[in-house]
Amino acid sequence: MKRVMIVRHGESEWNAERRLQGQADIALSAKGRAQAEALKPVIAGLSPDRTICSDLERAHDTAGLLGIADAECRAELREIHVGEWTGRPIEALRADDAARYQGWRAGTYTPPGGESWSDFVARTTACVTQALQTSEKLLVVCHGGVIRALLESLIGLPPKRIIPVGPASLTILAERPTGSGNMRLELFNYSPLVPVLDAPD
């Protein structure tokens, strides 16, 4: 049975400030490092046979803290590019135009200079499905938006129906029945610490 184990990076310095990151290369906070270290034994117990991760610092550092020394860094797994919204406080974006912000969360609005949802889904899904061809237990260390994109493309769950997953949380998709090519949601937003249910994007 094929499994895709997807981990969001630990809390970053901008997550802590609730600022939208997109592809800005922001480091983990001290709390984010601790969150990733707490998840390490869970990942070890799942024994992934291959790990791919975003090449942004907060993701590949999370992979290292999970005990993965040989993660393959992929630019295709970067977070969605948010253009002129990069670095803006989420509350300010909501205050400026709540409908546009919700449209962006739902994949129907692209910020000025940003990446469209459809292009984002295509690049992230292509990377993961290609890696799955040579893996039975694939670990993907990435970003919240990437997780939403994969849930849409692999199991048909639209982004407007998904909360932002918590930092250093684990989501698992499994092929059921085995050999069918159909992926099903096996685990969502799991954290060995207190689950974060109001995580920022």
Residue pairs with C-beta under 8 A, 6 or more apart in sequence:
1 136
1 174
1 175
1 176
1 178
2 132
2 135
2 136
2 137
2 138
2 174
2 175
2 178
2 183
3 46
3 136
3 137
3 138
3 172
3 173
3 174
3 175
3 186
4 128
4 132
4 138
4 140
4 150
4 154
4 172
4 173
4 174
4 183
5 43
5 46
5 48
5 137
5 138
5 139
5 140
5 170
5 171
5 172
6 139
6 140
6 142
6 146
6 147
6 150
6 170
6 171
6 172
6 173
7 39
7 43
7 62
7 66
7 139
7 140
7 141
7 142
7 168
7 169
7 170
7 171
8 142
8 143
8 144
8 147
8 165
8 166
8 167
8 168
8 169
9 28
9 32
9 36
9 54
9 56
9 58
9 59
9 61
9 62
9 141
9 142
9 143
9 167
9 168
10 28
10 29
10 31
10 32
10 33
10 34
10 35
10 36
10 58
10 62
10 65
10 167
10 168
11 28
11 29
11 31
11 32
11 35
11 167
11 168
12 21
12 26
12 27
12 28
12 29
12 32
12 58
12 167
13 26
13 27
13 28
13 29
14 20
14 21
14 24
14 26
14 87
15 21
15 29
15 32
15 167
15 199
15 200
16 29
16 31
16 32
17 89
18 89
18 90
18 91
18 200
19 87
19 88
19 89
19 90
19 200
20 82
20 85
20 86
20 87
20 88
20 89
20 90
20 93
20 200
20 201
21 79
21 82
21 86
21 87
22 79
22 80
22 81
22 82
22 83
22 85
22 86
22 114
23 56
23 78
23 79
23 80
23 81
23 82
23 86
24 86
24 87
25 56
25 57
25 58
26 56
26 57
26 58
27 57
27 58
27 61
28 36
28 57
28 58
28 61
28 62
32 58
32 62
32 167
32 168
33 61
33 65
35 167
35 168
35 191
35 193
36 61
36 62
36 65
36 66
36 168
37 65
38 168
38 191
38 192
38 193
39 66
39 168
39 169
39 170
39 191
39 192
40 65
40 66
40 67
41 192
42 170
42 190
42 192
43 66
43 67
43 68
43 139
43 170
44 67
46 137
46 139
47 137
48 68
48 135
48 137
48 138
48 139
49 135
49 136
49 137
49 138
50 72
50 131
50 134
50 135
50 137
50 138
50 139
51 63
51 68
51 70
51 71
51 72
51 138
51 139
51 140
51 141
52 71
52 72
52 73
52 74
52 77
52 127
52 128
52 131
52 138
52 139
52 140
52 141
53 59
53 60
53 62
53 63
53 68
53 71
53 72
53 73
53 74
53 77
53 140
53 141
53 142
54 60
54 73
54 74
54 75
54 77
54 78
54 79
54 141
54 142
54 143
54 146
55 73
55 74
55 75
55 77
55 78
56 78
56 79
56 143
59 77
59 141
59 142
59 143
60 71
60 73
60 141
62 141
62 168
63 71
63 141
64 71
66 139
66 141
68 139
68 141
71 141
72 131
74 127
76 123
76 124
76 126
76 127
77 124
77 127
77 128
77 140
77 142
77 143
77 146
78 143
79 142
79 143
79 144
79 145
79 146
80 114
80 115
80 117
80 120
80 143
80 145
80 146
80 149
81 113
81 114
81 115
81 120
82 104
82 111
82 114
82 115
83 110
83 111
83 112
83 113
83 114
83 115
84 111
84 112
84 113
84 114
85 93
85 104
85 111
85 112
85 114
90 101
90 200
90 201
93 100
93 101
94 101
100 109
100 111
102 160
103 109
104 110
104 111
105 159
105 160
105 201
106 158
106 159
106 160
107 117
107 118
107 121
107 152
107 158
107 159
107 160
108 117
110 116
110 117
117 149
117 159
120 145
120 149
121 149
121 152
121 153
124 142
124 146
124 149
124 150
124 153
125 149
125 150
125 153
125 154
128 138
128 140
128 150
128 154
131 138
131 140
132 138
140 146
140 150
144 164
144 165
144 199
144 201
145 201
147 162
147 165
147 171
148 159
148 162
149 159
150 173
151 157
151 159
151 162
151 171
151 173
151 185
152 158
152 159
154 173
154 183
155 173
155 183
155 184
155 185
157 185
163 189
163 197
163 199
164 199
164 200
164 201
165 171
165 188
165 189
165 199
166 189
166 191
166 195
166 196
166 197
166 199
167 196
167 199
168 191
169 189
169 190
169 191
169 195
169 196
169 199
170 187
170 189
170 190
170 191
171 185
171 187
171 188
171 189
171 190
172 185
172 186
172 187
173 183
173 184
173 185
173 186
174 183
174 184
174 186
175 181
175 182
175 183
175 184
176 182
176 183
176 184
189 195
189 197
